[in-house]
Amino acid sequence: MLSLSREHLGRWMNLYRDSETDVELFERQLMMCRVGDERGVAWRRVGMMEDGRLAGFFNLNSITRGMTFEADANWWVAADVKGVGLGTEGVLAMLDHALADAPVGLGLHRVQAAIAPENTPSTRLAHRVGMKFQYSTQVNVKIGGKWEEHNLWERGV
């Protein structure tokens, strides 16, 4: 199922490692989910369709709880279910959980996402879920072996 999205997602994120199979990718993602939960540094979840198809991944990475309580977010929706609102549903659920007070949620104060300016679907989604574009902030993300400027979007409590 992941192979359907390999080309669709490859432009926006480094999802696969060199010569990694779909099964290896999924197992690596599951391991990162377990480790992130155990250490409290990430929250990574999978969205599934009722028929068992993978709908997407919704991730909070680099969770910090020091001077600030925040995380970096990323998400993707499978190519065969894009455009029907599943991304909005998944990202809203992720943000609601991240920003809800503990122990119900993660108790974070801010979630940010770095989005390529050309990634119109994710830009629209970020706006739809209440994330705010940070006009004065850009970050560099390595995609396909080269560094690219991304816009920063954030939502806080």
N, CA, C and O atoms as a DFTB+ gen file, in Angstrom:
628 C
 N C O
     1  1       0.799      -1.197       0.000
     2  2       0.000       0.000       0.000
     3  2       0.849       1.272       0.000
     4  3       0.494       2.259      -0.644
     5  1       1.964       1.246       0.718
     6  2       2.825       2.414       0.757
     7  2       3.411       2.730      -0.601
     8  3       3.659       3.895      -0.910
     9  1       3.636       1.714      -1.422
    10  2       4.262       1.940      -2.726
    11  2       3.430       2.866      -3.604
    12  3       3.978       3.556      -4.464
    13  1       2.104       2.894      -3.398
    14  2       1.248       3.801      -4.161
    15  2       1.597       5.268      -3.898
    16  3       1.362       6.129      -4.745
    17  1       2.154       5.541      -2.730
    18  2       2.428       6.917      -2.325
    19  2       3.892       7.309      -2.452
    20  3       4.246       8.460      -2.195
    21  1       4.741       6.378      -2.840
    22  2       6.183       6.658      -2.878
    23  2       6.507       7.876      -3.731
    24  3       7.205       8.781      -3.273
    25  1       6.015       7.913      -4.958
    26  2       6.297       9.044      -5.837
    27  2       5.558      10.304      -5.372
    28  3       6.119      11.399      -5.384
    29  1       4.314      10.141      -4.968
    30  2       3.473      11.240      -4.494
    31  2       4.132      11.985      -3.322
    32  3       4.048      13.210      -3.240
    33  1       4.781      11.249      -2.425
    34  2       5.357      11.859      -1.228
    35  2       6.827      12.226      -1.368
    36  3       7.334      13.071      -0.630
    37  1       7.506      11.596      -2.307
    38  2       8.943      11.780      -2.437
    39  2       9.381      13.214      -2.649
    40  3      10.484      13.582      -2.243
    41  1       8.560      14.024      -3.264
    42  2       8.908      15.427      -3.494
    43  2       8.938      16.232      -2.196
    44  3       9.651      17.231      -2.102
    45  1       8.169      15.803      -1.200
    46  2       8.000      16.632      -0.001
    47  2       8.731      16.122       1.223
    48  3       8.950      16.884       2.165
    49  1       9.116      14.847       1.240
    50  2       9.791      14.328       2.437
    51  2      10.661      13.132       2.102
    52  3      10.453      12.441       1.104
    53  1      11.635      12.910       2.957
    54  2      12.499      11.739       2.836
    55  2      11.857      10.585       3.591
    56  3      12.255      10.264       4.711
    57  1      10.879       9.978       2.982
    58  2      10.145       8.921       3.648
    59  2      10.936       7.618       3.651
    60  3      11.069       6.974       4.692
    61  1      11.453       7.233       2.509
    62  2      12.175       5.975       2.367
    63  2      13.675       6.193       2.484
    64  3      14.199       7.236       2.092
    65  1      14.354       5.198       3.028
    66  2      15.816       5.156       2.979
    67  2      16.195       4.412       1.704
    68  3      15.361       3.743       1.095
    69  1      17.459       4.534       1.304
    70  2      17.922       3.867       0.078
    71  2      17.543       2.395       0.075
    72  3      17.818       1.674       1.034
    73  1      16.924       1.962      -0.983
    74  2      16.509       0.574      -1.256
    75  2      15.629      -0.034      -0.155
    76  3      15.580      -1.256      -0.016
    77  1      14.950       0.784       0.610
    78  2      14.067       0.299       1.664
    79  2      12.734      -0.149       1.051
    80  3      12.168       0.540       0.201
    81  1      12.248      -1.299       1.490
    82  2      10.962      -1.797       1.016
    83  2       9.827      -1.156       1.824
    84  3      10.064      -0.524       2.854
    85  1       8.606      -1.327       1.344
    86  2       7.446      -0.828       2.081
    87  2       7.363      -1.449       3.473
    88  3       7.083      -0.754       4.450
    89  1       7.604      -2.751       3.562
    90  2       7.541      -3.447       4.851
    91  2       8.617      -2.906       5.788
    92  3       8.347      -2.669       6.965
    93  1       9.830      -2.708       5.282
    94  2      10.910      -2.175       6.110
    95  2      10.594      -0.753       6.584
    96  3      10.860      -0.406       7.735
    97  1      10.031       0.062       5.699
    98  2       9.633       1.413       6.086
    99  2       8.594       1.367       7.200
   100  3       8.725       2.071       8.202
   101  1       7.568       0.543       7.032
   102  2       6.512       0.463       8.027
   103  2       7.055      -0.027       9.365
   104  3       6.695       0.513      10.411
   105  1       7.914      -1.039       9.345
   106  2       8.511      -1.552      10.589
   107  2       9.390      -0.497      11.256
   108  3       9.396      -0.378      12.481
   109  1      10.124       0.263      10.462
   110  2      10.957       1.349      11.022
   111  2      10.078       2.412      11.660
   112  3      10.391       2.916      12.738
   113  1       8.979       2.754      10.996
   114  2       8.057       3.744      11.555
   115  2       7.460       3.245      12.880
   116  3       7.348       4.016      13.833
   117  1       7.081       1.973      12.944
   118  2       6.543       1.409      14.185
   119  2       7.567       1.454      15.306
   120  3       7.230       1.772      16.446
   121  1       8.827       1.134      14.985
   122  2       9.887       1.179      15.986
   123  2      10.081       2.614      16.486
   124  3      10.245       2.836      17.685
   125  1      10.064       3.590      15.566
   126  2      10.215       4.993      15.961
   127  2       9.038       5.420      16.838
   128  3       9.214       6.227      17.750
   129  1       7.861       4.901      16.580
   130  2       6.686       5.195      17.400
   131  2       6.881       4.666      18.818
   132  3       6.655       5.393      19.786
   133  1       7.294       3.420      18.948
   134  2       7.512       2.824      20.276
   135  2       8.576       3.575      21.058
   136  3       8.374       3.901      22.227
   137  1       9.707       3.853      20.422
   138  2      10.808       4.550      21.098
   139  2      10.380       5.967      21.485
   140  3      10.668       6.419      22.593
   141  1       9.707       6.657      20.596
   142  2       9.244       8.013      20.895
   143  2       8.297       8.046      22.070
   144  3       8.397       8.923      22.927
   145  1       7.369       7.091      22.121
   146  2       6.431       7.004      23.243
   147  2       7.170       6.700      24.547
   148  3       6.914       7.336      25.570
   149  1       8.083       5.731      24.513
   150  2       8.813       5.335      25.713
   151  2       9.639       6.484      26.289
   152  3       9.694       6.667      27.505
   153  1      10.268       7.244      25.426
   154  2      11.149       8.331      25.859
   155  2      10.437       9.675      25.980
   156  3      11.002      10.626      26.521
   157  1       9.208       9.765      25.487
   158  2       8.444      11.004      25.554
   159  2       8.941      12.080      24.604
   160  3       8.673      13.263      24.812
   161  1       9.667      11.678      23.556
   162  2      10.240      12.657      22.628
   163  2       9.522      12.710      21.288
   164  3       9.831      13.556      20.449
   165  1       8.562      11.808      21.083
   166  2       7.812      11.791      19.825
   167  2       6.459      11.140      20.067
   168  3       6.277      10.354      20.997
   169  1       5.529      11.491      19.209
   170  2       4.190      10.889      19.197
   171  2       3.876      10.682      17.731
   172  3       3.685      11.644      16.987
   173  1       3.823       9.441      17.320
   174  2       3.667       9.110      15.900
   175  2       2.510       8.131      15.772
   176  3       2.487       7.091      16.431
   177  1       1.546       8.474      14.914
   178  2       0.379       7.610      14.757
   179  2       0.050       7.408      13.285
   180  3       0.412       8.213      12.427
   181  1      -0.649       6.307      13.021
   182  2      -1.058       5.933      11.675
   183  2      -2.575       6.059      11.596
   184  3      -3.288       5.668      12.520
   185  1      -3.055       6.602      10.498
   186  2      -4.486       6.621      10.229
   187  2      -4.818       5.483       9.288
   188  3      -4.133       5.282       8.286
   189  1      -5.862       4.740       9.604
   190  2      -6.255       3.587       8.789
   191  2      -7.685       3.762       8.299
   192  3      -8.526       4.342       8.986
   193  1      -7.943       3.256       7.114
   194  2      -9.289       3.223       6.564
   195  2     -10.024       2.014       7.146
   196  3      -9.388       1.076       7.629
   197  1     -11.334       2.030       7.103
   198  2     -12.124       0.917       7.622
   199  2     -11.804      -0.393       6.916
   200  3     -11.920      -1.465       7.511
   201  1     -11.398      -0.314       5.643
   202  2     -11.089      -1.529       4.890
   203  2      -9.648      -2.005       5.087
   204  3      -9.205      -2.933       4.411
   205  1      -8.912      -1.370       6.014
   206  2      -7.554      -1.794       6.330
   207  2      -6.459      -1.077       5.565
   208  3      -5.278      -1.310       5.821
   209  1      -6.827      -0.206       4.625
   210  2      -5.817       0.549       3.890
   211  2      -5.215       1.633       4.775
   212  3      -5.877       2.185       5.653
   213  1      -3.956       1.918       4.523
   214  2      -3.252       2.971       5.225
   215  2      -3.708       4.320       4.681
   216  3      -3.634       4.563       3.477
   217  1      -4.178       5.196       5.563
   218  2      -4.635       6.529       5.144
   219  2      -3.522       7.557       5.257
   220  3      -3.448       8.469       4.433
   221  1      -2.657       7.436       6.254
   222  2      -1.571       8.393       6.416
   223  2      -0.879       8.274       7.758
   224  3      -1.261       7.471       8.610
   225  1       0.149       9.092       7.925
   226  2       0.902       9.174       9.166
   227  2       0.769      10.592       9.705
   228  3       0.718      11.552       8.936
   229  1       0.713      10.721      11.031
   230  2       0.586      12.008      11.703
   231  2       1.576      11.991      12.862
   232  3       1.426      11.220      13.810
   233  1       2.592      12.853      12.775
   234  2       3.735      12.741      13.673
   235  2       4.058      14.037      14.398
   236  3       3.997      15.125      13.825
   237  1       4.403      13.893      15.672
   238  2       5.003      14.964      16.455
   239  2       6.400      14.492      16.815
   240  3       6.561      13.446      17.445
   241  1       7.398      15.246      16.423
   242  2       8.789      14.888      16.662
   243  2       9.463      15.964      17.491
   244  3       8.946      17.072      17.631
   245  1      10.614      15.631      18.036
   246  2      11.423      16.582      18.812
   247  2      10.601      17.265      19.895
   248  3      10.675      18.481      20.073
   249  1       9.816      16.470      20.616
   250  2       9.032      17.025      21.725
   251  2       9.992      17.476      22.816
   252  3      10.844      16.710      23.265
   253  1       9.845      18.732      23.237
   254  2      10.674      19.265      24.316
   255  2       9.781      19.770      25.436
   256  3       8.695      20.300      25.202
   257  1      10.263      19.593      26.650
   258  2       9.582      20.086      27.839
   259  2      10.638      20.692      28.759
   260  3      11.084      20.070      29.723
   261  1      11.017      21.903      28.435
   262  2      12.003      22.639      29.215
   263  2      11.466      24.038      29.420
   264  3      10.439      24.235      30.069
   265  1      12.172      25.013      28.859
   266  2      11.683      26.389      28.895
   267  2      10.393      26.507      28.096
   268  3       9.509      27.293      28.435
   269  1      10.297      25.724      27.039
   270  2       9.077      25.677      26.238
   271  2       8.632      24.226      26.121
   272  3       9.449      23.308      26.190
   273  1       7.343      24.030      25.945
   274  2       6.779      22.705      25.722
   275  2       6.273      22.719      24.288
   276  3       5.209      23.272      24.006
   277  1       7.041      22.107      23.371
   278  2       6.696      22.203      21.960
   279  2       7.148      20.975      21.196
   280  3       7.867      20.123      21.718
   281  1       6.702      20.901      19.922
   282  2       7.065      19.786      19.055
   283  2       7.032      20.237      17.611
   284  3       6.395      21.233      17.267
   285  1       7.730      19.487      16.769
   286  2       7.681      19.653      15.315
   287  2       6.685      18.636      14.776
   288  3       6.699      17.470      15.172
   289  1       5.831      19.081      13.879
   290  2       4.814      18.192      13.305
   291  2       5.115      17.921      11.835
   292  3       5.661      18.770      11.131
   293  1       4.752      16.738      11.393
   294  2       4.683      16.442       9.967
   295  2       3.589      15.415       9.752
   296  3       3.166      14.726      10.681
   297  1       3.144      15.328       8.521
   298  2       2.061      14.415       8.194
   299  2       2.133      14.078       6.720
   300  3       2.767      14.782       5.934
   301  1       1.488      13.012       6.366
   302  2       1.264      12.713       4.955
   303  2       0.018      11.850       4.826
   304  3      -0.354      11.103       5.731
   305  1      -0.604      11.983       3.676
   306  2      -1.820      11.235       3.367
   307  2      -1.534      10.392       2.132
   308  3      -0.911      10.861       1.180
   309  1      -1.989       9.161       2.155
   310  2      -1.757       8.239       1.043
   311  2      -2.366       8.781      -0.255
   312  3      -3.422       9.413      -0.248
   313  1      -1.685       8.521      -1.348
   314  2      -2.094       9.049      -2.651
   315  2      -3.505       8.616      -3.041
   316  3      -4.227       9.378      -3.684
   317  1      -3.906       7.402      -2.659
   318  2      -5.214       6.905      -3.098
   319  2      -6.387       7.428      -2.267
   320  3      -7.541       7.123      -2.571
   321  1      -6.106       8.215      -1.217
   322  2      -7.196       8.792      -0.415
   323  2      -7.032      10.302      -0.223
   324  3      -7.714      10.896       0.613
   325  1      -6.146      10.917      -0.978
   326  2      -5.930      12.354      -0.817
   327  2      -7.145      13.134      -1.333
   328  3      -7.859      12.698      -2.237
   329  1      -7.345      14.293      -0.727
   330  2      -8.385      15.198      -1.189
   331  2      -9.779      14.945      -0.648
   332  3     -10.737      15.553      -1.125
   333  1      -9.923      14.054       0.345
   334  2     -11.255      13.779       0.886
   335  2     -11.399      14.182       2.358
   336  3     -12.386      13.831       3.004
   337  1     -10.423      14.914       2.881
   338  2     -10.530      15.425       4.241
   339  2      -9.850      14.605       5.322
   340  3      -9.908      14.973       6.495
   341  1      -9.206      13.501       4.956
   342  2      -8.561      12.675       5.972
   343  2      -7.353      13.363       6.589
   344  3      -7.073      13.178       7.774
   345  1      -6.636      14.154       5.801
   346  2      -5.509      14.906       6.341
   347  2      -5.978      15.905       7.377
   348  3      -5.386      16.015       8.451
   349  1      -7.028      16.625       7.068
   350  2      -7.571      17.601       8.014
   351  2      -8.009      16.908       9.294
   352  3      -7.697      17.372      10.390
   353  1      -8.726      15.808       9.163
   354  2      -9.185      15.068      10.337
   355  2      -8.002      14.589      11.183
   356  3      -8.011      14.739      12.405
   357  1      -6.985      14.013      10.535
   358  2      -5.827      13.487      11.258
   359  2      -4.999      14.574      11.918
   360  3      -4.590      14.426      13.070
   361  1      -4.746      15.668      11.204
   362  2      -3.929      16.749      11.768
   363  2      -4.676      17.450      12.898
   364  3      -4.067      17.799      13.910
   365  1      -5.978      17.661      12.747
   366  2      -6.756      18.255      13.848
   367  2      -6.688      17.383      15.096
   368  3      -6.489      17.898      16.197
   369  1      -6.848      16.080      14.941
   370  2      -6.773      15.169      16.088
   371  2      -5.391      15.221      16.726
   372  3      -5.268      15.231      17.951
   373  1      -4.348      15.253      15.893
   374  2      -2.982      15.319      16.399
   375  2      -2.762      16.608      17.187
   376  3      -2.220      16.572      18.292
   377  1      -3.177      17.746      16.629
   378  2      -2.996      19.027      17.308
   379  2      -3.819      19.109      18.584
   380  3      -3.332      19.598      19.603
   381  1      -5.055      18.639      18.540
   382  2      -5.890      18.642      19.743
   383  2      -5.229      17.839      20.857
   384  3      -5.215      18.269      22.010
   385  1      -4.683      16.675      20.518
   386  2      -4.008      15.840      21.513
   387  2      -2.733      16.524      22.018
   388  3      -2.458      16.521      23.217
   389  1      -1.972      17.099      21.115
   390  2      -0.712      17.741      21.500
   391  2      -0.939      18.908      22.457
   392  3      -0.184      19.081      23.414
   393  1      -1.972      19.706      22.204
   394  2      -2.179      20.942      22.954
   395  2      -3.109      20.792      24.145
   396  3      -3.275      21.736      24.917
   397  1      -3.720      19.618      24.310
   398  2      -4.572      19.374      25.482
   399  2      -3.698      19.160      26.707
   400  3      -2.610      18.591      26.616
   401  1      -4.179      19.616      27.842
   402  2      -3.441      19.436      29.094
   403  2      -3.244      17.960      29.405
   404  3      -4.112      17.133      29.122
   405  1      -2.083      17.635      29.995
   406  2      -1.813      16.279      30.461
   407  2      -2.713      16.025      31.671
   408  3      -3.019      16.980      32.384
   409  1      -3.141      14.838      31.935
   410  2      -2.747      13.594      31.283
   411  2      -3.608      13.218      30.078
   412  3      -3.323      12.216      29.421
   413  1      -4.644      13.982      29.770
   414  2      -5.477      13.670      28.611
   415  2      -4.683      13.835      27.320
   416  3      -4.752      12.988      26.430
   417  1      -3.931      14.924      27.222
   418  2      -3.108      15.197      26.052
   419  2      -1.645      15.257      26.432
   420  3      -1.248      14.782      27.496
   421  1      -0.845      15.843      25.558
   422  2       0.598      15.934      25.804
   423  2       0.989      17.187      26.567
   424  3       2.116      17.280      27.054
   425  1       0.082      18.156      26.685
   426  2       0.379      19.360      27.448
   427  2       1.368      20.302      26.785
   428  3       2.040      21.073      27.468
   429  1       1.466      20.250      25.455
   430  2       2.393      21.136      24.756
   431  2       1.774      22.520      24.609
   432  3       0.553      22.674      24.640
   433  1       2.628      23.518      24.451
   434  2       2.164      24.892      24.279
   435  2       2.194      25.336      22.821
   436  3       1.489      26.265      22.428
   437  1       3.036      24.647      22.010
   438  2       3.189      25.056      20.618
   439  2       3.578      23.854      19.773
   440  3       4.362      23.001      20.190
   441  1       3.007      23.811      18.570
   442  2       3.380      22.808      17.567
   443  2       3.695      23.567      16.294
   444  3       2.937      24.442      15.876
   445  1       4.812      23.228      15.683
   446  2       5.202      23.889      14.441
   447  2       5.434      22.868      13.342
   448  3       5.786      21.718      13.604
   449  1       5.231      23.309      12.104
   450  2       5.446      22.449      10.938
   451  2       6.205      23.237       9.882
   452  3       5.855      24.376       9.574
   453  1       7.238      22.630       9.332
   454  2       7.996      23.215       8.225
   455  2       7.399      22.673       6.929
   456  3       7.393      21.464       6.697
   457  1       6.896      23.580       6.083
   458  2       6.210      23.168       4.861
   459  2       6.833      23.888       3.666
   460  3       6.995      25.108       3.684
   461  1       7.179      23.128       2.633
   462  2       7.724      23.711       1.406
   463  2       6.697      24.665       0.813
   464  3       5.514      24.332       0.758
   465  1       7.123      25.845       0.368
   466  2       6.171      26.814      -0.193
   467  2       5.340      26.251      -1.347
   468  3       4.196      26.661      -1.541
   469  1       5.907      25.314      -2.112
   470  2       5.201      24.735      -3.257
   471  2       4.240      23.618      -2.861
   472  3       3.477      23.136      -3.698
   473  1       4.266      23.201      -1.597
   474  2       3.412      22.109      -1.135
   475  2       2.033      22.687      -0.781
   476  3       1.671      22.821       0.388
   477  1       1.299      23.014      -1.814
   478  2      -0.002      23.673      -1.654
   479  2      -0.973      22.863      -0.798
   480  3      -1.640      23.450       0.055
   481  1      -1.087      21.543      -0.980
   482  2      -2.033      20.803      -0.125
   483  2      -1.720      20.931       1.370
   484  3      -2.632      21.128       2.173
   485  1      -0.446      20.822       1.751
   486  2      -0.107      20.934       3.172
   487  2      -0.242      22.365       3.676
   488  3      -0.625      22.584       4.825
   489  1       0.068      23.334       2.831
   490  2      -0.113      24.734       3.215
   491  2      -1.587      25.016       3.486
   492  3      -1.930      25.638       4.491
   493  1      -2.442      24.564       2.602
   494  2      -3.895      24.750       2.797
   495  2      -4.382      24.024       4.048
   496  3      -5.197      24.550       4.806
   497  1      -3.874      22.814       4.253
   498  2      -4.269      22.043       5.424
   499  2      -3.842      22.762       6.703
   500  3      -4.630      22.870       7.642
   501  1      -2.608      23.253       6.750
   502  2      -2.127      23.969       7.938
   503  2      -3.029      25.156       8.249
   504  3      -3.386      25.384       9.405
   505  1      -3.395      25.904       7.227
   506  2      -4.290      27.046       7.413
   507  2      -5.659      26.587       7.921
   508  3      -6.225      27.194       8.830
   509  1      -6.184      25.514       7.330
   510  2      -7.510      24.999       7.689
   511  2      -7.592      24.569       9.154
   512  3      -8.636      24.722       9.788
   513  1      -6.490      24.029       9.697
   514  2      -6.511      23.531      11.078
   515  2      -6.079      24.590      12.088
   516  3      -5.851      24.283      13.258
   517  1      -5.968      25.826      11.636
   518  2      -5.681      26.920      12.564
   519  2      -4.221      27.218      12.817
   520  3      -3.893      27.961      13.742
   521  1      -3.331      26.649      12.006
   522  2      -1.917      26.986      12.148
   523  2      -1.689      28.348      11.503
   524  3      -2.343      28.695      10.520
   525  1      -0.772      29.106      12.052
   526  2      -0.475      30.451      11.559
   527  2       0.878      30.466      10.852
   528  3       1.863      29.916      11.346
   529  1       0.903      31.100       9.698
   530  2       2.130      31.259       8.923
   531  2       3.054      32.225       9.650
   532  3       2.632      33.315      10.037
   533  1       4.310      31.836       9.839
   534  2       5.294      32.678      10.511
   535  2       6.098      33.424       9.443
   536  3       7.066      32.899       8.892
   537  1       5.676      34.659       9.167
   538  2       6.222      35.432       8.046
   539  2       7.725      35.635       8.118
   540  3       8.383      35.668       7.078
   541  1       8.275      35.769       9.283
   542  2       9.694      36.108       9.396
   543  2      10.591      34.887       9.601
   544  3      11.792      35.037       9.826
   545  1      10.023      33.684       9.527
   546  2      10.812      32.496       9.838
   547  2      10.752      31.479       8.715
   548  3       9.675      31.071       8.283
   549  1      11.927      31.077       8.249
   550  2      12.044      29.958       7.319
   551  2      13.108      29.020       7.866
   552  3      14.032      29.450       8.556
   553  1      12.975      27.749       7.557
   554  2      13.950      26.755       7.966
   555  2      14.382      25.973       6.739
   556  3      13.666      25.934       5.739
   557  1      15.535      25.359       6.811
   558  2      16.036      24.528       5.724
   559  2      15.838      23.062       6.081
   560  3      16.170      22.623       7.182
   561  1      15.292      22.317       5.132
   562  2      15.038      20.892       5.307
   563  2      15.703      20.169       4.145
   564  3      15.608      20.605       2.998
   565  1      16.382      19.052       4.447
   566  2      17.060      18.291       3.405
   567  2      16.085      17.303       2.782
   568  3      15.605      16.384       3.445
   569  1      15.796      17.505       1.495
   570  2      14.879      16.654       0.738
   571  2      15.611      16.168      -0.507
   572  3      16.143      16.966      -1.278
   573  1      15.632      14.853      -0.695
   574  2      16.268      14.295      -1.886
   575  2      17.724      14.690      -2.028
   576  3      18.210      14.884      -3.142
   577  1      18.425      14.810      -0.910
   578  2      19.854      15.113      -0.946
   579  2      20.208      16.588      -1.059
   580  3      21.390      16.926      -1.108
   581  1      19.216      17.478      -1.101
   582  2      19.544      18.904      -1.161
   583  2      18.711      19.682      -0.140
   584  3      17.600      19.287       0.213
   585  1      19.274      20.789       0.319
   586  2      18.609      21.638       1.304
   587  2      17.634      22.572       0.603
   588  3      17.968      23.200      -0.401
   589  1      16.413      22.655       1.152
   590  2      15.376      23.512       0.590
   591  2      14.752      24.346       1.695
   592  3      14.545      23.871       2.811
   593  1      14.454      25.607       1.364
   594  2      13.784      26.472       2.331
   595  2      12.331      26.058       2.483
   596  3      11.636      25.785       1.503
   597  1      11.890      26.017       3.725
   598  2      10.504      25.707       4.060
   599  2       9.941      26.827       4.912
   600  3      10.661      27.449       5.693
   601  1       8.665      27.078       4.760
   602  2       7.984      28.049       5.608
   603  2       7.598      27.390       6.923
   604  3       7.324      26.190       6.970
   605  1       7.580      28.169       7.974
   606  2       7.210      27.669       9.286
   607  2       5.781      28.072       9.603
   608  3       5.407      29.239       9.484
   609  1       4.991      27.089      10.009
   610  2       3.612      27.282      10.442
   611  2       3.534      26.825      11.887
   612  3       4.236      25.890      12.271
   613  1       2.695      27.464      12.700
   614  2       2.584      27.023      14.091
   615  2       1.170      27.244      14.633
   616  3       0.397      28.076      14.158
   617  1       0.895      26.452      15.644
   618  2      -0.340      26.624      16.409
   619  2      -0.002      26.399      17.868
   620  3       0.727      25.471      18.217
   621  1      -0.537      27.252      18.705
   622  2      -0.282      27.142      20.131
   623  2      -1.563      27.278      20.936
   624  3      -2.656      27.447      20.395
   625  1      -1.391      27.197      22.237
   626  2      -2.536      27.325      23.139
   627  2      -2.857      28.785      23.375
   628  3      -3.792      29.101      24.110
